[in-house]
């Protein structure tokens, strides 16, 4: 994995809706190596406050200009400080990190993208690269309408978007995984490959369906990260090995992922340790 440290210039920053922001950064070195699904560790400002870098996935990658975009929601001090930065200011980055998505080789198979909350971010660049000449559907959910990107932001030619909110304030009332299964059960759409990003509880539902229906799925897993290079062990998850089903093994979301197949994680161990099921924030 090639990675580098780079001082990135903020090209623009805008509030998309509520506490959701979009930032574009100029970082030609990192962009030249970046792949959809990878991420950077960003230092919000110099000094000890905040001490740790924050992870942000690439939501768009512009190879020609050497720029990329991130989407983030203000959830704490680090992202609050980030939201106050202006065009022309600089931030220190480490990246690109992680393994990235594998794009489909078949140019015609239907694809489903499933996103929970700000987990829609890393899926946007994949959608932009694969939606030509095939059926693509985005299933996008959040707890409430205030945590969803506006409809016009997701007005992507050739892509049908299904919305859901847990509280019923917009779109389908209920979990996005339930809406996905309802659409499949209704006929007319059957994905042959799934790309997904969101809270672990949502990803468990996606993985379960994919395994039961023998559908390849690439899941971008969310986790709290302190280093982004596998040193702090803060993003370790129990892994599944077909060769040794009972073995105690762990993977690190930052180094071994963040993209995993549906069957590579021991979901039962994660859910057994946490009640309610996990909802870890990537940003």
N, C-alpha and C positions, 0 to 999 in steps of 0.2 A: 504494500500500500504506500503510494507516494504521498507525502504530506509536506507542508511548508508553513512557515510563519510569515505573515504578510500584513503590512499596514494598509487597510482598506479605506477608501474615501467614500463617504456617504453621498450618493448621487441625488436621491430624494427620499423623503419620508412622508407618509400620509396616514391619517386615521381612516380606516375603511368603514368601521362601524363600532360604536361603543368603545370597548377596550381592545379592539383588534386593529393592528397597525401593519402596514406594508412598508418595507425599507428596501431600497436598491443600493447595492454597494459595488464599487469598482475595485476588483482584485484580479488582475489579468493572470497572475501566476497560478492562483488557486483555481480559477475558472478553466484554465487550459487543461487541468487534470480532472475536473469535476464530472461526476456521473449522477443521473437522477437517483434519488434515494440516499445519497451521501449527505454529510453535514459538516458544519464548522463549529469550533469552540471559539466564542467571541468574548473578549475582555471589554466590558462596558466602559471602563475608564481606568486610568493608572492609579496605583495606590492599593490600599488594603480594604477599601470599602466600595463595592463588594469585593471580597477576596477571590472568589472562584469565577472562572469563565462560565458562560452559558452556552448550551448546545442549540443550534438552529439548523434545520434542514433547508436544502435548496428548494425553493418553490418555483423558481424559473432560473434558467441558465442561458445567458446570451454570450455565446462563444465569440461572435464577431466583435462585440464591444468590450469583452473581458469583464462583464458585469453579471451579477446574480441578484436575485431577490429573496427575501425571507418574509414570511407571514408570522406574526406572533401576537399573543394576547397578554396584556399586562396582568400578571398574577402575583408579583412580589416586587421587592425593591430593585432587583436587577433589571427586570423588564420595564419598570417604571422609569428608571434612569435612562434606559435605552430610548424610550418613547420621547424623551425631552431633547435628544440630540438633533442637530440641524444639518442640512446639506453643506458639504465642505469639511465638516469635522471628520476625524479619523478614528477608527477602532482597530485594535489588534486581533488578528485571526490566526487560528491554527486549522489547517485542513488541506485538501478534503479528507474527511475521515469516514470510516465505515465501508461496507461492501457494495452498496448500491443495488438497485433493481436490475434484473435481467429482462430486457425487452423481448417480446415475442418474435420468433422467427417467421411464423406463419402470418402473412399479411391480411388474412381474411377472418380469422377466428373472432367470435364475439368476446368482449372483455367486460368484466364488472370491476368497478372501483368502489370501495366501501370506506367511508371516512367518518370519524367521530371527532367533532369539535375542530380544534386547530390541526388535527391530524390530516386534514385535507391538504395541507401545505405541500408535502413531498409528492403527492399524487399528481399535482397540476402539471409538472414538467413531463411526467410519463404520459399523461393524457395528450399533451401537446405533440408528443413525438409519435404516437401510435394511432390516433383517432381517424386518420385518413383512410377511407375506403373500407371501413369495418363498422360493425355495430358496437357502440361504446355506451355504457350507462354508469352514471355516478350516483351512488346511494350515500347521501350526506345527512348526518344527524348531529344533534347537540341536545343539551339539557333544556334549553329554552331558545326562543327566536333571537334574543339579544346576543347569542353566542354563534349565530350562523352568519356566514358571509352573505351579502345581498345577492339577490337572484341575478342582477345584471352583471355582477362580478364573475359569475359562473356561466355566462351566456357564451358557450363555446360551440362553434359550428359542428354539427354532427354528433353532439353528445346530449343524451337525454338525462336530466337530473331529477332524482327522487328525493324529496326532503322529508325529514321526520324530526320531531322534538319530543322529549320525554314528557313535557307538561302539556303537549297539544297546542302550543301557542302558534305553531306554523307547520303546515304540511301534515303528514301522518302523525297521529297521536300514539307515541310509544317508541320503542327502541328501533334503531335503524336496521339491526339484524333481523327483527321481526318483519319489517317492511320488505327487506330483501327476499326473505323466504315467501312472503305473500305474493310478490311479483313473480317469482319463479313458479310457485304453485299455480298461478293463474294462466300459465302457458304464454307462448309468444316470445319468450326470452330465456335463453339458457347459456350462461357464460361457459367458455371452455378454459378460462383462466381468470384468476382473481388477484387484484392488488388491493392492499388494505393498510390503513394506518389509523390508530386511535387508542383509547384506553385499553388496558389489558383485558378487562371484563368483556369489552366488545370484541377484541381479537380472539378471545376464547370461543365466542359464538361463531365467528367466521371460520376459525380453524376446525371446529366440530363439524360444521356443515360441509366444509371442503373435504375433510377426511371421509365422512359418511357417503359423500357423493363422488368421491375419487376425482376431484377437480383440483388441479394444481393451484396453489395459492402462495403468494409472496406477501408476508406480513412485516410491515415496518413497526417495530415495537417501541413503545415509549418507556422511558425510565429516567429517574433522576441521575445526573452525571456530574462528577466533580472534575475528572481529568480528561475523559474522551479517548484515552489510549490504553485502557485496561489495567492501569496501575492501582487505582484506588479500590477496586472491587465493589464499588457501590451499585453497579448495575448488573450484578450477577443474577442469572436465572437458571433453575434446574433444567438440564437438557435431556432429551430422549435419544437413546442409541439403540437402533434395531438389533445390533450385534450383541449388546449387553443391556437388556431391558431393565435389570435391577441395579445397574451401576449408578453410583452417585457422581454425576458429572455436572459441571456448570459452564455456561457460556456467558460472555460479557456483551451486553447490548452494543456498547461502543466499538469494540474491537472485532467480535465475531459477527456482529450485525451492522446496522440495526435491522437488516432484512433477514427473515427466517422463513423456512417452510412451515406448513401447518403442523407437521408431525415431529418437528425437531425440539419442541418444548414440552416439558411435563406439566401441563396445565393443571392437573389434579393436585399437584403439590403446591402450586401457587395459590389456588383457590382455597385449599385447606388451611393455609397459613393466614389468610386475610378474610375478614368479614366486616363490612360487605366486600365483594370482589374488588380487586385493585383498580384504581383510576389514577395512575401516575402521570405527572405533567412533564412533557418533553421540553417545553420552553420555560 
